[in-house]
Amino acid sequence: MLDNLSEAGRYLGQAMRLMVGVPEYSTYVTHMETTHPDQPVMSYEEFFRERQDARYGSGNGKVGGCC
C-alpha cells in the first residue's frame, strides 16, 4: 500500500506542477532517451523556452498559439 501511496503522491505532484505551468524537464529527458534515442535532447533552457512559447505564444503577436 505504501508503494501505491508513494506513486499517487508522485502523480499528484506532477499534476500540480503541470497545473501551475512548471515544466517537467526530467520527464522530458527520460521520454527522449527511451522513445527517441536518435534525436538530440534540448538543454533545460531550450526546453523551458519551448514550453513557455507553447503555453503563451512564440512572440508572434498571437495569443495561444497557431491560429
MIBA-630170 format. One record per residue: residue number from 1; residue in three letters; chain; z, y, x of N, C-alpha, C, O in turn. Coordinates in steps of 0.02 Angstrom, whole numbers. Layout:
N
<NUM; ALA; A; <Z; Y; X>; <Z; Y; X>; <Z; Y; X>; <Z; Y; X>>
...
This chain:
67
<1; MET; A; <0; -60; 41>; <0; 0; 0>; <0; 63; 43>; <-32; 113; 26>>
<2; LEU; A; <35; 61; 99>; <38; 119; 143>; <-31; 135; 170>; <-48; 194; 177>>
<3; ASP; A; <-72; 84; 185>; <-140; 96; 208>; <-180; 133; 154>; <-217; 180; 169>>
<4; ASN; A; <-174; 111; 92>; <-210; 144; 37>; <-186; 215; 28>; <-226; 260; 15>>
<5; LEU; A; <-121; 226; 34>; <-94; 293; 28>; <-118; 338; 84>; <-135; 396; 73>>
<6; SER; A; <-119; 311; 145>; <-143; 349; 203>; <-217; 366; 195>; <-238; 422; 209>>
<7; GLU; A; <-256; 318; 172>; <-327; 329; 161>; <-338; 381; 106>; <-382; 424; 112>>
<8; ALA; A; <-299; 377; 53>; <-304; 426; -1>; <-287; 496; 25>; <-319; 545; 5>>
<9; GLY; A; <-238; 500; 69>; <-220; 565; 99>; <-277; 594; 140>; <-289; 654; 138>>
<10; ARG; A; <-311; 551; 177>; <-368; 575; 217>; <-423; 601; 172>; <-452; 654; 185>>
<11; TYR; A; <-438; 563; 119>; <-490; 586; 73>; <-471; 650; 38>; <-513; 695; 28>>
<12; LEU; A; <-408; 656; 19>; <-384; 717; -13>; <-390; 776; 35>; <-413; 830; 15>>
<13; GLY; A; <-370; 766; 97>; <-376; 819; 147>; <-448; 840; 157>; <-463; 900; 162>>
<14; GLN; A; <-493; 792; 161>; <-564; 808; 169>; <-590; 846; 108>; <-627; 894; 116>>
<15; ALA; A; <-570; 825; 49>; <-592; 859; -12>; <-567; 931; -14>; <-604; 976; -33>>
<16; MET; A; <-505; 941; 7>; <-477; 1009; 8>; <-515; 1053; 58>; <-531; 1111; 43>>
<17; ARG; A; <-530; 1026; 117>; <-568; 1065; 166>; <-637; 1083; 140>; <-660; 1139; 150>>
<18; LEU; A; <-670; 1036; 106>; <-736; 1050; 79>; <-733; 1102; 23>; <-778; 1143; 17>>
<19; MET; A; <-679; 1101; -16>; <-673; 1150; -71>; <-666; 1221; -45>; <-690; 1268; -76>>
<20; VAL; A; <-633; 1229; 12>; <-624; 1296; 38>; <-677; 1313; 90>; <-676; 1367; 119>>
<21; GLY; A; <-723; 1267; 102>; <-780; 1282; 145>; <-769; 1269; 219>; <-807; 1295; 260>>
<22; VAL; A; <-719; 1230; 238>; <-709; 1214; 308>; <-753; 1154; 325>; <-742; 1100; 298>>
<23; PRO; A; <-801; 1163; 369>; <-846; 1107; 384>; <-810; 1052; 423>; <-763; 1065; 460>>
<24; GLU; A; <-832; 991; 414>; <-800; 933; 444>; <-845; 909; 502>; <-887; 864; 493>>
<25; TYR; A; <-837; 939; 560>; <-880; 926; 618>; <-873; 853; 641>; <-924; 822; 657>>
<26; SER; A; <-813; 826; 643>; <-805; 758; 667>; <-841; 708; 622>; <-868; 658; 647>>
<27; THR; A; <-843; 720; 557>; <-879; 677; 511>; <-954; 682; 525>; <-989; 631; 525>>
<28; TYR; A; <-979; 742; 537>; <-1049; 752; 554>; <-1068; 715; 618>; <-1119; 681; 620>>
<29; VAL; A; <-1026; 721; 670>; <-1041; 688; 734>; <-1042; 612; 725>; <-1088; 579; 749>>
<30; THR; A; <-994; 585; 690>; <-992; 512; 677>; <-1054; 491; 639>; <-1085; 440; 656>>
<31; HIS; A; <-1074; 528; 589>; <-1133; 512; 550>; <-1195; 513; 594>; <-1236; 467; 591>>
<32; MET; A; <-1202; 565; 635>; <-1261; 570; 678>; <-1264; 512; 729>; <-1317; 484; 741>>
<33; GLU; A; <-1207; 495; 758>; <-1206; 442; 808>; <-1221; 373; 778>; <-1252; 332; 812>>
<34; THR; A; <-1200; 362; 717>; <-1211; 296; 687>; <-1276; 291; 649>; <-1308; 238; 649>>
<35; THR; A; <-1297; 345; 617>; <-1357; 343; 575>; <-1420; 368; 609>; <-1475; 344; 595>>
<36; HIS; A; <-1412; 417; 653>; <-1470; 448; 686>; <-1459; 452; 762>; <-1459; 507; 790>>
<37; PRO; A; <-1449; 395; 795>; <-1432; 397; 866>; <-1487; 426; 910>; <-1475; 446; 967>>
<38; ASP; A; <-1548; 428; 884>; <-1604; 454; 923>; <-1611; 530; 918>; <-1653; 559; 952>>
<39; GLN; A; <-1571; 562; 876>; <-1576; 635; 866>; <-1518; 670; 901>; <-1463; 643; 906>>
<40; PRO; A; <-1530; 731; 925>; <-1476; 768; 958>; <-1422; 790; 908>; <-1437; 802; 849>>
<41; VAL; A; <-1360; 794; 932>; <-1304; 816; 891>; <-1293; 891; 905>; <-1290; 912; 963>>
<42; MET; A; <-1288; 931; 852>; <-1276; 1003; 860>; <-1208; 1014; 891>; <-1161; 975; 881>>
<43; SER; A; <-1202; 1068; 928>; <-1136; 1089; 953>; <-1095; 1112; 893>; <-1122; 1122; 838>>
<44; TYR; A; <-1030; 1120; 903>; <-988; 1143; 847>; <-1012; 1211; 822>; <-1014; 1223; 762>>
<45; GLU; A; <-1030; 1255; 869>; <-1052; 1322; 849>; <-1116; 1318; 808>; <-1123; 1353; 758>>
<46; GLU; A; <-1164; 1276; 828>; <-1226; 1268; 790>; <-1212; 1238; 721>; <-1240; 1261; 671>>
<47; PHE; A; <-1168; 1188; 719>; <-1151; 1156; 657>; <-1118; 1206; 609>; <-1135; 1209; 550>>
<48; PHE; A; <-1070; 1244; 635>; <-1035; 1293; 594>; <-1083; 1345; 566>; <-1080; 1361; 507>>
<49; ARG; A; <-1128; 1370; 608>; <-1177; 1420; 586>; <-1223; 1390; 532>; <-1239; 1424; 483>>
<50; GLU; A; <-1245; 1329; 542>; <-1289; 1297; 494>; <-1254; 1288; 427>; <-1284; 1299; 375>>
<51; ARG; A; <-1190; 1268; 429>; <-1152; 1260; 367>; <-1141; 1327; 332>; <-1144; 1331; 271>>
<52; GLN; A; <-1128; 1380; 370>; <-1120; 1446; 341>; <-1185; 1469; 309>; <-1185; 1497; 254>>
<53; ASP; A; <-1241; 1458; 344>; <-1306; 1477; 316>; <-1321; 1438; 252>; <-1347; 1465; 204>>
<54; ALA; A; <-1304; 1373; 252>; <-1316; 1332; 193>; <-1273; 1355; 134>; <-1295; 1353; 77>>
<55; ARG; A; <-1213; 1378; 149>; <-1168; 1399; 95>; <-1184; 1469; 70>; <-1183; 1481; 9>>
<56; TYR; A; <-1197; 1515; 116>; <-1203; 1586; 96>; <-1272; 1614; 104>; <-1283; 1674; 90>>
<57; GLY; A; <-1320; 1575; 124>; <-1387; 1601; 135>; <-1398; 1615; 209>; <-1350; 1623; 247>>
<58; SER; A; <-1460; 1617; 229>; <-1475; 1623; 300>; <-1490; 1694; 321>; <-1524; 1704; 372>>
<59; GLY; A; <-1467; 1742; 285>; <-1479; 1811; 305>; <-1548; 1836; 285>; <-1571; 1888; 310>>
<60; ASN; A; <-1581; 1800; 241>; <-1649; 1820; 220>; <-1648; 1864; 158>; <-1700; 1876; 128>>
<61; GLY; A; <-1590; 1888; 140>; <-1584; 1931; 81>; <-1574; 1894; 16>; <-1561; 1925; -36>>
<62; LYS; A; <-1579; 1829; 18>; <-1569; 1789; -42>; <-1498; 1761; -41>; <-1473; 1740; 11>>
<63; VAL; A; <-1467; 1761; -98>; <-1400; 1733; -104>; <-1408; 1662; -130>; <-1440; 1650; -181>>
<64; GLY; A; <-1377; 1615; -95>; <-1376; 1547; -120>; <-1431; 1502; -97>; <-1431; 1444; -118>>
<65; GLY; A; <-1478; 1524; -57>; <-1523; 1475; -29>; <-1597; 1485; -42>; <-1626; 1537; -25>>
<66; CYS; A; <-1628; 1435; -72>; <-1701; 1428; -68>; <-1741; 1472; -114>; <-1799; 1488; -98>>
<67; CYS; A; <-1716; 1494; -170>; <-1760; 1525; -220>; <-1752; 1599; -226>; <-1787; 1630; -267>>
